[in-house]
Amino acid sequence: MVTPTQRKKQRSNQPRLTRKNHNKKAKAKLYGNGIVRENWDIHATLTQNYERMGLVVTPNYVTGGKEKINPDPKPETNKNKGEPTEDELEELRKSLGPGEAIVRRDDEGNIIEIIHGKERTFDDILDEDVKAVPAKTEVTRKLEEEASRKDKPRKKLPLSAFELSYMTKLLKKYGPDNFESMSKDMKLNPKLISSAKLKQMYSRMQA
């Protein structure tokens, strides 16, 4: 005899778990940017996909070790190189952070100079020349083009008929500059909209 609980299970929209379908995995749905979706490899991990497309998973510092498949070759040191110029030393100082220092030694190991890093001011940061970095991959190039096209001021949402009527009455009494008095008017502003919100609504009227 079928119990009410078993009958309820039969009417359920959930498919019965059988040996045939219990190992089936639902296809992952990809959301977000269309360019990233088109170039996503479902068989690779998130980190592998991002690295292949020239993106980073997180802008924060990565903790833990990370294996390099093709490590960068160490730069060859030239022992016959002459003394660094003043411009080179100044660039070296700029590359160092506050509290960092580099010790210069002669061929015998004696200390010649200690180059200390100096804290950069806000003006120093603004005066720096920003070098244009070419896109590493085709995906990043397309993303940069898409971002440049979208870099336009958004259109303000127009007021509804109710909001327009609401603001018109307040503007007729107080004018376009006295939003503080508008916010305190219990009769014409029964919703007690703040002065900042009323100012925002007025700017939407001008759009």
C-alpha positions as MATLAB code, in Angstrom:
seq = 'MVTPTQRKKQRSNQPRLTRKNHNKKAKAKLYGNGIVRENWDIHATLTQNYERMGLVVTPNYVTGGKEKINPDPKPETNKNKGEPTEDELEELRKSLGPGEAIVRRDDEGNIIEIIHGKERTFDDILDEDVKAVPAKTEVTRKLEEEASRKDKPRKKLPLSAFELSYMTKLLKKYGPDNFESMSKDMKLNPKLISSAKLKQMYSRMQA';
ca = [
       0.000    0.000    0.000;
       1.342    3.437   -1.001;
       1.692    5.853    1.908;
       0.796    9.587    1.566;
       4.506   10.497    1.804;
       5.406    8.184   -1.079;
       2.498    9.537   -3.133;
       3.746   13.074   -2.490;
       7.216   12.088   -3.724;
       5.699   10.748   -6.941;
       4.009   14.105   -7.559;
       7.237   16.039   -6.910;
       8.846   17.912   -9.796;
      12.285   16.679   -8.765;
      13.501   13.742  -10.866;
      14.048   10.486   -9.036;
      17.659    9.712   -8.199;
      18.589    6.549  -10.056;
      21.850    4.785  -10.844;
      21.554    6.103  -14.416;
      21.432    9.798  -13.611;
      23.139   10.163  -10.209;
      26.559   10.731  -11.815;
      25.357   13.338  -14.317;
      26.737   16.806  -13.748;
      24.798   19.917  -14.641;
      26.483   22.028  -17.295;
      28.072   25.067  -15.703;
      26.490   28.382  -16.656;
      28.901   31.210  -17.400;
      27.855   34.730  -16.486;
      29.521   38.085  -16.896;
      31.342   39.603  -19.845;
      30.561   38.123  -23.270;
      34.187   38.217  -24.473;
      35.326   36.234  -21.439;
      32.456   33.742  -21.921;
      33.451   33.108  -25.535;
      37.068   32.342  -24.600;
      36.345   30.286  -21.482;
      37.570   26.686  -21.341;
      35.225   24.612  -19.152;
      37.914   21.942  -18.745;
      40.418   24.380  -17.156;
      40.383   25.970  -13.733;
      39.524   29.603  -13.071;
      43.189   30.544  -12.560;
      44.265   28.730  -15.730;
      41.572   30.474  -17.790;
      42.506   33.904  -16.486;
      46.225   33.370  -17.074;
      45.598   32.176  -20.634;
      43.502   35.281  -21.362;
      46.079   37.627  -19.784;
      43.911   38.521  -16.774;
      44.449   38.253  -13.014;
      42.103   36.485  -10.622;
      42.660   39.028   -7.855;
      44.580   42.323   -7.770;
      45.750   41.559   -4.233;
      49.048   39.956   -3.326;
      49.056   36.203   -4.001;
      50.083   34.208   -0.930;
      51.844   30.881   -1.085;
      54.177   29.459   -3.675;
      53.512   29.296   -7.369;
      55.348   27.102   -9.814;
      56.734   28.767  -12.905;
      56.655   26.504  -15.948;
      59.028   28.739  -17.907;
      60.923   30.840  -15.361;
      62.337   34.148  -16.528;
      66.081   33.938  -17.251;
      68.273   35.759  -14.760;
      69.829   38.922  -16.203;
      73.520   38.588  -16.933;
      75.663   40.860  -14.814;
      78.310   42.836  -16.620;
      81.342   43.242  -14.363;
      82.998   45.645  -16.785;
      80.133   48.123  -16.621;
      81.218   51.610  -15.576;
      79.939   53.702  -12.712;
      76.211   54.559  -12.827;
      75.336   58.072  -13.851;
      73.411   60.530  -11.672;
      70.263   59.962  -13.735;
      70.502   56.196  -13.206;
      70.996   56.663   -9.464;
      67.979   58.980   -9.307;
      65.846   56.397  -11.132;
      67.068   53.795   -8.654;
      66.050   56.002   -5.711;
      62.583   56.447   -7.208;
      62.180   52.681   -7.607;
      62.835   52.122   -3.900;
      60.073   52.512   -1.375;
      60.324   54.306    1.969;
      62.465   52.299    4.397;
      64.273   50.425    1.586;
      67.938   50.869    0.684;
      70.616   49.449   -1.629;
      74.278   49.214   -0.667;
      76.850   50.020   -3.358;
      80.213   48.268   -2.999;
      83.477   48.401   -4.906;
      85.318   45.409   -6.345;
      86.924   44.699   -2.966;
      83.590   44.689   -1.133;
      83.963   48.022    0.591;
      80.802   50.109    1.002;
      80.825   53.125   -1.311;
      77.311   54.471   -0.841;
      73.967   53.542    0.666;
      71.061   54.577   -1.573;
      67.913   55.161    0.481;
      64.429   55.151   -0.972;
      62.365   58.270   -0.372;
      58.655   58.552    0.150;
      56.939   59.893   -2.927;
      54.600   62.834   -2.559;
      51.252   63.140   -4.292;
      52.779   65.635   -6.749;
      55.540   63.161   -7.626;
      52.951   60.522   -8.477;
      50.982   62.947  -10.658;
      54.124   64.089  -12.496;
      55.095   60.544  -13.466;
      54.740   59.609  -17.114;
      52.239   56.799  -17.530;
      53.568   54.427  -20.129;
      51.053   52.767  -22.424;
      51.248   49.005  -21.947;
      50.230   46.967  -24.999;
      47.595   44.297  -24.491;
      49.113   40.906  -23.735;
      46.479   38.838  -25.512;
      43.678   39.259  -28.027;
      41.132   38.910  -25.209;
      42.584   41.810  -23.219;
      42.724   43.944  -26.380;
      39.014   43.328  -27.012;
      38.182   44.083  -23.371;
      40.093   47.375  -23.537;
      38.239   48.363  -26.735;
      34.902   47.512  -25.122;
      35.779   49.548  -22.011;
      36.778   52.577  -24.117;
      33.460   52.461  -25.986;
      31.509   52.321  -22.729;
      33.433   55.219  -21.190;
      30.604   57.685  -21.753;
      28.464   59.561  -19.219;
      25.313   57.655  -18.401;
      22.016   59.306  -19.234;
      20.011   60.329  -16.211;
      16.747   58.512  -15.658;
      13.858   60.879  -16.464;
      11.267   61.644  -13.810;
       7.979   59.810  -13.768;
       4.706   61.716  -14.162;
       4.146   61.632  -10.382;
       7.684   62.842   -9.593;
       7.406   65.610  -12.175;
       4.133   66.841  -10.675;
       5.661   66.567   -7.173;
       8.698   68.663   -8.094;
       6.727   71.215  -10.118;
       4.642   72.210   -7.079;
       7.723   72.600   -4.903;
       9.636   74.592   -7.518;
       6.680   76.890   -8.081;
       6.693   77.855   -4.386;
      10.408   77.824   -3.494;
      12.312   78.196   -6.769;
      15.247   76.052   -7.943;
      17.688   76.943   -5.128;
      15.866   76.420   -1.814;
      15.871   72.620   -1.467;
      16.286   72.790    2.310;
      12.918   74.558    2.703;
      11.329   72.122    0.253;
      12.358   69.162    2.405;
      10.662   70.724    5.487;
       7.345   71.517    3.783;
       4.952   68.916    5.238;
       2.121   69.928    2.904;
       3.866   69.902   -0.484;
       6.443   67.286    0.560;
       4.346   64.712    2.491;
       6.850   61.943    1.674;
       9.568   63.934    3.523;
      12.086   63.580    0.713;
      15.481   64.915    1.776;
      17.006   68.056    0.278;
      19.757   66.009   -1.419;
      17.191   63.726   -3.060;
      15.122   66.712   -4.189;
      18.227   68.291   -5.692;
      18.923   65.064   -7.535;
      15.362   64.956   -8.865;
      15.707   68.559  -10.059;
      18.911   67.709  -11.960;
      17.063   64.816  -13.619;
      14.436   67.313  -14.772;
      17.140   69.281  -16.608;
      18.478   66.212  -18.477;
];
